[in-house]
Structure formats: structure tokens, C-alpha cells
Amino acid sequence: MKAISRGLAYALLASAAPVIAAADMPRLVTDHGRHALLVDGAPFLMLGAQVNNSSAWPAALPKIWPTIDRLDANTLEVPIAWEQIEPREGQFDFSFLDQLLAEAKAHDVRLVLLWFGTWKNTAPGYAPSWVKLDNKRFPRMIDDKGQAAYALSPFAQTTLDADRAAFVRLMTHLKGADPDHRVIMMQVENETGTYGVPRDHSPAAERAFEAPVPAEIVRRLGVHGGSWASVFGADADEQFHAWAIARYVDAVAAAGKAVMPLPMYVNAALADPFKTQDPKSYAAGGPTHQVLAMWKAAAPHIDAIGPDIYKSDFAIYMKYLDLYGRPDNALFVPETGNATAYARHFFAVVGRGGIGFSPFGMDQTGYFNFPLGAAKLDAETIEAFAANYRLFRPMQRVWAKLAYQGHVWGVSEPTAPEAEHRQVMALGRWRATATFGQGQFGIDPPTGNPTPSGGVAIAELGPDEYLVTGYHARVTFDLPAPKAGEHMIIDRVEEGHFDTQGQWVFERVWNGDQTDYGLNFTSVPQLLKVKLATYR
Ligand code: DGJ
């Protein structure tokens, strides 16, 4: 039942602060299907924010920091565009990156850099003009009617060579400019795939499509060998396109890692998680859920594949988390909508042991990607996300370590029929139930909060002991399978916080009305240590 050893929890908490030198290379590690991003040698929970696409310029930085400071984010995701660092072939300019590194340090945030190269939302918009306008040297994909498509061909060696060379220069510059690893992860390309054209039909692509599926892919996927059509049937075009893009992206990542082995991930423009769609209607070939296995097989230098989630609907959001959070893939939401409806899903992400969460468009440059995100990034909207980060930032190391070495759970408030304003977490011997929109005595049925805003996160600290927190929710515990005559009792509930060394600091004991009818979380950030027991 418990992966965490009994009594280990306090040792974990005591050692939660980083002890290894700051120059440790960030790493993504996996153990027993659980994951951790190690930063300065210890698990780190990314409380992230991504800026708007055109905000990666010195002039925009003053419009970024006030929002990031207000959010209490510990990680900022910023594009580094190929067109910006190599406007003329072979001439590089890293002045923005240098300024970003210095300012990120001053604002005490880590960075994730997003390499906008051959693909940005599938298109070559961020490739330099000398690339995107030279169809001869850097050819576009050919569609099934022989026409040039908008996206660059993943079969063009010249394009791969040029993209890879620029990425290597970026990593080389970073290696010199960032010895302390303010940059903790690299995103390689942005939302790859192609809309409307499920695969390339260029001569090189046709030759590859006629050839057998490469042996290492056959081996890694555990399928029988043969032609693409015979191995993948109706999905052959899409699987082939996924392979072609994944191996291209992998080559870029591998070359970058050879310079500096930072963790590298890709982000996904998502397909419908419930319905089978025509591949022309989504970014086919990108790391959508249908082709995750192919991406894993074809891009072994990519450490994680993250979903960009722009649907706040509960069932859809949870499905994406389940599809992308796997024993072989760390859950990381590199982009999500910045409307308030998305903020509560932070609890579902951290409760699944996710390594990071990042609303998109978090700056005051005046652009709002509504209806994907908020219509306006006002104080109230920022606060919906800031509340979560304020609650978790002091214990992000503790939480990340518990998630890696033990058990964590988390739920967000459903957007569902009345009967479902309740979420159950099976903790093993115990069961926790979160309800939303219910009076503090828990007498009336839960009706949901006026707008879905509740979330609960629980971590196992040791035998019968849990860290419990949340907003706008009630939490009750019960013993689903009591032994004869056995009754549960709450032994002790402490409210407190973790200090900078990861040590628990006691503030007060909750008892009486505060525990007799369940634990009530409001908009006040409160962290509880709950000890459960039984009597006969
Ligand atoms: C997903 C992309 O990855 C982002 O760069 C951005 O274009 C959003 N979509 C939409 O605002």
C-alpha cells in the first residue's frame, strides 16, 4: 500500500532543502514510475508561468516581471526564437538571453527556454527569413496532391542541419552564460505536427514511406516489422509523420544535450481525448496522445512530453492528465489557459505527482488569447493562480520530494452535474472525500462553488499521517474497511508551514468544530498535518 517507508517522512522533510552545490545539472529522474525534476540536486516543483509569444524582447521584460512577482511563480517559460538569435546565417545575437538570465536571477525565478525553430504551432513563423523564404534550400512539405504545404519538411537534411546548428550555438552560449543553471529545462520546438496534411509526400518522404519501418522502432514498439502500411494500417500516415518529426526533434535535442545535458521536453497541441478525429483536423504528427509511443520510440533524447491544455472542462482536463502522466512520462503541463477556471486544476496536477504547471500569457503586454484563456488578465485572474503558488512555494521542495518518493493525491472541482460535486481519494487504509460548495457542518448536499474553484491536495507523511491542503473545499476521512469493532478517530490536526529548510513549523491545533464535521478550506491558505487513528 505504501511506497514510502514508515517513519521516513520526517527524514524526507528534514532533508528537503537542497544540499548539493548549485552547479548541479538539472535532471529528470524516474523511480517506480514516479518522477522528479532535480534542480540543485533536489526535487523541484515548477510553479510556472509562460509569457506571450512576442514578449521575448528587452522592451517587454518590464511588462513581465510585475505579473510574475505577483504570481509568486518560481519558474518562467520564455521563447528563444531562431529568427532572433540568428537573423543572418551564421551571425548570432544572445543579448536578450543574457539580459533575461540576469533579470531572472534578480527576481528569483528559474527559466525554461522554448526553442521556436522549425516548428512553432506547426509553422515556420519563427524561422529566420533566410530559412522560411528559401523553399529551394529549406523545402516545405508536399501534400498528397503534390502541392507545397505551409510547414517545413521533416525530411530536409538542410533544414535539420541549420536548426540543429543554431540550437547547438544556443546551448553553447548557455553553457558559458549560465553556470548556476538558472535555466532548468529546454523545450525543443513548439507544438510540432501539421494541420490539414497528415504526412509529407516529398520524394525523400515517399522513399522512407515505401521502406520498412526502421528496425529500432519495430524493436522499441514491440511490433512486427514490415511496411508502414502493413504495420500501422489506417494510422500509417500519422504514425509515419510522428516518426519523421520525432526523429528530427530528437536529433536537435541530442546535439544540444551533447553540449549541455539539460532536461529537454516537447509540448503537444492536443487531439480530442475522447473521439477519433480526422487527422487533418489537428496537429497530426505532433506528440498527440495517439502517437505517444511512437514519439517515445523515435525521440529517446526527449525527457518528457507535455500537454498544452486549453480546455478547462473537468472530464477533458483530467483525461489529458491521465493520458500524459504515465510511468514512462513525467506529467508536466507546460501551457494551460490563464482564465480563472483553469487555476483549480493545479491541484489535480500536483496530486498526480506532476513536476510543473504553467498558465500561458502571463504578462501585461496587452494580448489576451481568449477564448483559450482569460479575456483580460486582471488582478482577480492573476490572484486565482497566485493563491496556489503562495500556498505551495514555501513547500515546493517538500512536496516534490514527497511526490517522488511517496504517495500524493489531488483533485480539482468538477464542472459536473450536482451529484458530482464530490471527489474521492483512495489513500489505502483511509479514504478522503472532498466536497465542493457545502456548508462547513457538511449537513446539506454539496452544490458546487458559485464558479468551480475548489481543489485539494494530500501527501502521505508516514503511517496514518497526511499533509492536507486546499481551497474552497471540505475534506472528510473515513475507514472504508474497518476491522470488527474498529472506529476511526482524528488523533491530531496541526496547522503550520514549512520553513526554508523544509522543517515543519507548528502554528496551532485544530479541534472541536474545526475537525468534528470535517476540515473546511476557504480562500485562506492553510496547511494541515492530519494524524488519523482507530479505537475499539
Ligand atoms: C499554444 C502555443 O504553444 C502557444 O505558443 C500559443 O500560440 C498558444 N497556443 C495560443 O495562445
Boltz pocket constraint, residues with backbone or C-beta under 6 A from the ligand:
constraints:
  - pocket:
      binder: B
      contacts: [[A, 53], [A, 121], [A, 190], [A, 191], [A, 267], [A, 308], [A, 335], [A, 360], [A, 369], [A, 372]]
      max_distance: 6.0
